[in-house]
Amino acid sequence: MIHALQVPVEAGDHRWELLARVPQAPVARLLWLPALGVAARHYLPLAEALAAQGIAVFLHEWRGHGSSNRRAGHDCDWGYRELLEFDLPASEAAMARAVPGTTPTALGGHSLGGQLACCRLALAPGVAGRLWLVASGAPYWRAFPAPTRWWLPLAYRFLPWLANRNGALPGRRIGFGGREARGLINDWAHSAVGGRYAARGLAVDLEAALARLQVDVRALVLSADWLAPRGSLEYLLGRMPRAAASIQVLDTSALGVRADHFQWMTHPAAVARALAADAGHPPAMASDT
C-alpha cells in the first residue's frame, strides 16, 4: 500500500506543502527538488514509481510555485540563500517527522534542483548519505558543447537584466522557467557566467564547502538533453572532487520517450529503477564516471 500525503511546512513567512508518496515499509526516503519553474505536482509520477520500489518520496515546493504562498515581484524577492538556509531545512525536518527512524535518506533533484541539492549537502553534509541527480548539471557556459556555448553568455546576461527590470523573470512569456525571483536569477547567472557557486548574503563559501563534501552520487544523463549535457554534469561533479560518483546515460529506447530535459517526467519508470537500484547499496568508495 502506498499512502498519499500532503504535509504542511512553514519557514518564517513562507508556507507550502510537501506532496509525498510513502510505501508501507520504506527502505529509504528521498527529498526531491524540482527544476526551475516546475511545481512539485509534476513529479508525482516519479514519486509513485519510486514508492512502488519501496522509497518514500517527498516533493519539495520552490518559493513562487505550486502550493507556495509567495509570488515573486518588485516587493517579494529571494535568492539561493533563502532556499538553502530556510526552506530546505524545513522540508527536511517535515520529512523526518513523517517518516521517522533510521531509514537511509537521499537528497535529489532535477536540473536546478540537482544543483541546489549539491549546495544544500555542502552546507549540511549530515542531511543525507546519497545524492541523486537527474538531467542536472552546472549552467557554466564553458561546460557546454558548441554551438550552444557560443550564445549562452548573452542569455546569461540578458535574463538577470530582464528580471531586474521587471521585478521578476517573466519566464512563462519567454519560455524559460516560471515567474522567478530576480535574486534567484542573479545567483543562478553568477554560476553560469563565472562557473562558481555563491549566494548573495550567505556567509559560507559554497565552493569550499562543495570541495569538502563526501557523498555517494548517482547521476542520470539523458542522451538528447541539450539543457544538461554530460559535460555540464561532469563540471558540477568536478566542484565535489571528494564525492564518489556514478553516471548512467539513458536514451530514448530506455525511457520509452524522447530522452530530453522534460519528457522523462511523463514516463519516469526507467529513471525510478535506476535510482532505486542505488537505494539499498552502501556508499561507493571510488568514482565511476
N, C-alpha and C positions, 0 to 999 in steps of 0.2 A: 504493500500500500504506500502511495506517495501522498503526503499532505501538502496542500497549497496554503501558504501563509502570506499575510500582509503585516509586516512588522513596523510599527511607527517608530521613527527615530527623530531626535532633536539635537541640534548643536547651536546654542545661542538663539538667534532669531531665525534660524533655518530649520524647517521641518520637512520631512519626506517619509516615504515608506520603502522598506525593503520588500521586494517580491521574492518569495522563496518557494522552492520545491524540496521537500525533505522526505527521504525514504524512511521506512520503519526503523531500521538499524543501520545508520550511515557508517560507511568505512572511512569517510573523510568529509570535510566541509570546505567549501570554496566561497570566497567573496569575489564576485565578478564585477569588473569596472568597464562600463560601456565606452564606445568610441565617441569622439567629439560630436555633439549634437544629436546623439541617439538616446532615446528614452529607454529605461530599463525593460519595459514590457516587450520590446522587440527581441529580447534574449530569452524569452520564456521557452521557445522550442529547444534551445540549448540546455536550459535548466532542466527541462523534462527529460531530455535524452541522457544527461549526466545523472539525474536522480534514478533513472532506470538502471544505471550502472552502480548504484549504491552511494552516490555522492550528494550530500546536502548542499544545495546551491542557493546563495543569497545574492540578489542582483542589486547593486548599489545604484542610486539615482543621483546624477550630477545636478548641481545647482542650475536652475534655469530651465529644467526639462521635466517632463512627466509629472510625477507627484510632488516635486519640489514646490515650495510656496514662494520661491524667489524667481524674479524675471529680470534679466539684465537690461540696463538702461542708463541714462545720464546720472540718475540718482541711486543706482544699485550696481555695484561693481565688485569684482573679486578676481583673484588670480590663483596660481598654484598653491600659495601658502594656505589660503583658507581651506582648500580641498585636502591638502596633506596634513595640516595640523588640527583641523576641527572636524570636518565631515567624515573622513575615512576612519579616524579612531572611534567615532560614534557608531558607525556601521559595524565595525569590528566588534565592539562591545555588545551591540544588539545581537549579532550573530552568535557570539559566545553564550549569551543568556538563553537564546532559543535552542541551541544545540550544545549543552554543557558537556564537560568531561574531557577526556584526553584524545578525542578523535583528531587525527592529523589534519592540519589546516593548510590550505593553499590560498594564495592571492593571485588573481589572474586578470587579464584584460585584453581587450580588442583595440588595436590602433593606439590612440592617445591613452586609453585605459591601461594598456600594457606598459606604456612609458611611465605613467604615474604609479602603477603598481611597483615598478622598479624603484622609483623615488621614495615611495612610502616604506618599502622594506629597507632601503638605505637609512632612513631616519629611525626605523623601529624594527631591527632585524628579528626580534623575537616574535613578531606578529604571525609569521608563517614559516614553515620549513620548505615550502615549494613555491615556485613562481611559474605560472603558466601564461604563455603569450601566444595569441592567435592574430595573424595579419597585423603584426606590430613591428615597429622599428623607429629609429630616430629620424626626425624630419630633416636632418642636416643635408644640405643640398649636394655636397661633395660625395655623399654616400649613394647617390642615385646614378643610374647609367645615363648616357647620352641617348636621346636628345633631351630627356626630362630635366637634367641638371642645368641645361643652358638657360631655361626660363624660370626655374624655381626662385632664384634670388629676387627677381622682380615681384613675383607673387608674395614672397615673404616680407617685402617692404610695403606692398600695396595693402595687404589685409590689415595690419595694425593701423595704418593711416585711415582706412575706411572705418574701422571700429572706433577709433578715437574721434573721428569727425561725427559719427552717428550716435555716439554714446554706447553702442554695442555693434557687434558684427551682424549685419543682416544676412545671415548665412542661407536662409531659405531662398532669398531672392537671387543670390549669386551661385547657388548650387554647391556650397561648401559649409558643412556644419549646420547648426541652427542659429538662433539668436544668442550669440556668445558674448560674454563679458569682455570688455576691452582689456582689462588686466590679464585675463587668461590668454587672450590672443597675443598680447605683448610678451608674456612669459614663453609661450609656445614659439613665437617668432625668434626670440633670443636664442633658443636652442637650434632652431632651423638655420639661422644665419651663421652663428658662431660655433655650433657643434658642441656647446657645453650647457649643462643643466644648471639652472638657477631659478630662484623665485623671489620676486620683489617682497622685501620685508622679512624674509626667512633668515634667521641668524646662522643657520647651519650651512656649511659649504657642501652643496649636494654632490659635486664632483668628487670631493674627498670621501664622502660617505658612500657613494657608489663604488669607489675603488676598494673600500674595505669590506664590502658586502660578500659574504659567503652563503650561497644558496643554491639549491638544485633547480635548474631551469629546464622546462620543457617548452620548446618553441616550435610553432607550426607556421610554415610559409605556404602561401597559395601561389601556384605557378603562374597565374595570369594577373597578379596583383601589382599594378604599377604604383599604387599609393604606398605600399610597404614591401618593396622588393627585398631579396635576400641581403643585398649589400647594406640596406638601412638597418635590418635586423642585426647583422654582424657588427655594425658600428655601435648600435645600442649595447649589445653584449660586450663589446670592447670597453665600454665605460665601467664594466664589472669584471675585471680580469681574474678575480678570485672565485667567481661563480663557476659551477660545473654545469655546462650547457649541452643539451641535446637538441638538434634541429631536425625536423622532418618536413619534407616538401609534399604537399597534397595537390594533385592535379584534378582536372575535370572528371576523369574516369573514376577516381577515388571518391570524389564528393557527390557525383550524380548531378551536379550543376556546374556552371562556369566557375572556375577557381579564381574568382576576383575578390575584391575587398569586402563586398557585402553579400553576395549571393549565397555564400555558405550558411548565413544565418537562417535561411528558409529551409535548409536541408542539413542540419548540423550533426547527423548521426556519425559520420566519419571523424569529425572533429572531436565529438564526445568520446568515441572509442579511443582515439589517440591520447587524449588527456587522461581518461580513466585508467589506461594501461600504466600510467605513472603513479597512480594514487596509492597503490599497495607496495611500492618498491622503496627500499631505503635510499637516502640521498646518494647521488653519484659522487665518486671521488675524483673524477677527471673529466675534462671536456671532451665531447664527441661531436664536433661540428664539421 
